[in-house]
């Protein structure tokens, strides 16, 4: 292969929910909050579909350390501006007890169109996610690496799970967010394409019908960005703790470096049928890291800690080359700390065991998420 090496630059997008600091319930962003955030952060902050949401995005970062510094600045600023209004941000994919039908969507043309096109499916989208962009400038290389990267999407999902509750109920899933998101069209594991040209023709077929205006309405778990020369991983729940967000970014960047290195050596990661990858996606959605994923090479379910040990060992030289070895290795702390989904469930049960009502126990869960948002900043 004579490919020019990608830049492997990074960008991280996170979506937050806004809660009242006293009641801990969701509230619409008051007049002035969004403006004060924009005054402080410019284009790095924007409203989201629902008025109780806010989105941030880092700049183009050369390293994971740079991305962490930028993301920490964004979190600190949003937190300070919310606190000034008697509010608090939480980085979680579903609010533990809020009701989706009580929320209001942001009055912007883009969101009015979404609500019109998707109806009740859009109105139910009380969910947040984390997206990681990695700079892969060559078009055909982007598609080739995307095809191989899908194998690892369930691993990233399992580590990020933060949405066990929906409207106060324990759903039995560690990522209920995907249950809601998958009601949208054009979601899930991306199809396999033989070239960028094939991908482009497929997307343009839908665009020409007028159903969508561009590739940003393709909501697969990973996709070529419609705006940037990047591959965008979209599978993750948003993480309450910045350390876990950064670890996932390091894993994502290192995976693409590993897959590129294989390509340069005329090798590749074995590709499995979408049906098989979706089975692991379901296991990650259902169990998070508490049960294993299928190792298709050996044809058996492996415990997640064993899978993580193997993955970190595989990616170590690539993380070292990228300068993010410490951040990659920190992914193992997610196994020690538990994912947010596990910690939320433990917090609820602990409060109930101490005699709290379910309503108060759920509020303790949200309070723990408020506290997690500022950890490590």
C-alpha positions, -999 to 999 in steps of 0.1 A, spaced: 0 0 0 12 35 -8 -15 53 11 -6 86 28 -9 82 65 -41 98 80 -37 126 104 -57 107 132 -68 141 145 -96 140 171 -129 157 178 -153 149 206 -190 158 207 -211 154 239 -247 161 246 -258 171 281 -291 173 299 -300 203 321 -316 198 355 -328 220 383 -302 220 410 -329 216 437 -356 193 422 -331 175 399 -358 173 372 -352 183 337 -359 219 328 -358 239 295 -327 261 292 -339 296 304 -335 326 282 -300 338 285 -283 305 294 -276 295 258 -265 330 249 -241 331 278 -227 297 268 -223 310 232 -206 342 244 -181 321 263 -176 292 238 -187 304 204 -195 277 179 -183 250 203 -217 250 220 -252 247 205 -288 239 215 -301 204 208 -334 190 196 -350 193 231 -349 225 251 -335 206 281 -304 196 261 -271 213 252 -243 200 229 -206 208 229 -178 199 205 -141 202 209 -120 218 182 -97 197 159 -72 182 183 -39 166 175 -38 144 205 -61 128 231 -44 151 257 -54 181 237 -90 168 233 -92 162 271 -81 198 278 -106 212 254 -134 190 266 -126 199 303 -128 236 294 -162 230 277 -176 211 307 -163 236 332 -179 265 313 -212 248 308 -213 238 344 -205 274 356 -231 290 333 -258 265 344 -249 270 381 -254 307 376 -290 300 367 -297 276 395 -292 246 372 -267 218 367 -256 198 336 -255 160 336 -237 139 310 -260 109 308 -279 92 280 -313 91 297 -326 110 327 -335 85 354 -371 97 360 -381 125 336 -411 120 312 -404 124 276 -439 137 267 -434 167 291 -404 180 271 -404 207 244 -383 207 212 -361 237 203 -378 261 179 -353 260 150 -360 251 114 -338 220 116 -357 207 146 -391 216 133 -383 196 101 -372 166 122 -404 167 142 -424 170 111 -406 142 93 -403 117 122 -435 125 142 -438 108 176 -405 90 171 -386 124 172 -407 137 202 -395 106 222 -358 114 216 -350 123 252 -315 108 249 -279 120 246 -248 105 231 -211 110 226 -195 111 191 -158 107 184 -143 120 151 -110 107 138 -92 123 109 -90 98 79 -85 121 49 -85 95 20 -121 87 9 -116 50 0 -95 44 31 -123 58 52 -147 32 38 -122 4 41 -115 12 78 -152 17 85 -160 -18 73 -134 -32 98 -141 -9 127 -177 -21 130 -164 -52 148 -155 -31 178 -186 -10 181 -202 -33 207 -170 -31 228 -172 7 229 -209 7 236 -205 -17 265 -179 5 282 -200 36 278 -234 25 289 -252 51 310 -289 47 304 -305 19 325 -336 40 334 -366 53 314 -392 74 331 -383 60 365 -383 23 355 -353 0 356 -354 -12 320 -332 -42 325 -309 -27 298 -276 -9 304 -282 12 273 -319 20 269 -308 49 247 -303 26 217 -338 12 221 -351 48 216 -326 58 189 -332 26 168 -367 38 162 -353 63 138 -346 54 102 -310 49 89 -296 37 123 -277 7 135 -245 -11 123 -235 5 90 -238 -16 58 -206 -27 41 -194 -8 10 -167 -18 -15 -156 18 -21 -163 54 -13 -179 57 -47 -204 30 -38 -212 46 -5 -216 80 -22 -239 67 -48 -261 50 -22 -264 82 -1 -271 103 -31 -299 79 -42 -318 90 -11 -308 126 -13 -321 129 -48 -355 118 -37 -357 148 -14 -362 126 17 -330 139 33 -308 169 23 -274 154 31 -255 126 48 -260 142 82 -293 124 83 -276 91 81 -275 80 118 -255 48 117 -234 38 147 -204 49 127 -202 68 95 -181 90 73 -188 125 85 -210 146 62 -190 177 71 -154 167 78 -128 142 64 -133 120 94 -148 87 105 -173 94 132 -180 68 159 -216 74 172 -223 42 192 -214 55 227 -237 66 255 -224 98 269 -203 93 300 -208 112 333 -171 112 340 -146 129 317 -120 103 324 -142 76 309 -150 98 278 -113 104 272 -105 67 276 -131 59 249 -116 85 226 -82 69 231 -96 35 223 -113 48 192 -82 67 179 -60 37 186 -83 13 168 -82 33 137 -44 35 139 -43 -3 143 -66 -9 113 -46 16 92 -14 -2 101 -29 -36 90 -39 -20 57 -4 -6 52 10 -42 57 -16 -56 32 -35 -72 60 -69 -65 75 -92 -73 104 -115 -101 96 -150 -89 87 -180 -107 100 -216 -107 89 -237 -77 102 -260 -102 118 -232 -114 141 -220 -79 150 -256 -70 158 -257 -99 183 -228 -84 202 -244 -50 199 -275 -64 217 -253 -81 244 -236 -47 250 -269 -29 251 -284 -54 275 -255 -62 298 -229 -35 294 -197 -50 308 -214 -74 332 -215 -102 307 -193 -111 278 -193 -106 241 -189 -133 215 -153 -138 203 -161 -149 168 -125 -161 162 -129 -188 189 -167 -191 187 -175 -185 223 -186 -158 247 -156 -143 266 -159 -123 298 -155 -86 292 -124 -81 314 -107 -108 293 -117 -90 261 -104 -57 274 -71 -71 284 -66 -85 249 -78 -53 233 -55 -30 254 -25 -53 246 -34 -53 209 -36 -15 208 -7 -6 231 19 0 203 -6 21 184 -15 42 214 22 47 221 27 59 186 -2 84 190 9 95 225 -22 83 243 -10 51 261 -19 64 295 -54 73 284 -58 39 266 -48 20 297 -72 41 318 -100 23 300 -94 -6 325 -106 17 353 -141 16 338 -141 -21 347 -130 -12 382 -154 17 387 -183 2 368 -200 19 339 -224 47 348 -253 23 342 -240 0 369 -232 28 393 -267 43 389 -284 10 396 -261 5 427 -270 41 439 -307 34 436 -305 1 454 -284 15 482 -308 44 488 -338 20 488 -320 -4 512 -316 26 536 -353 33 535 -356 60 509 -387 62 488 -383 53 451 -388 90 442 -360 101 466 -338 72 456 -340 82 419 -331 118 429 -300 105 446 -291 89 413 -294 122 396 -274 139 423 -246 114 418 -247 123 381 -244 160 389 -213 152 410 -198 129 383 -200 157 357 -174 178 376 -150 149 385 -116 153 370 -122 188 356 
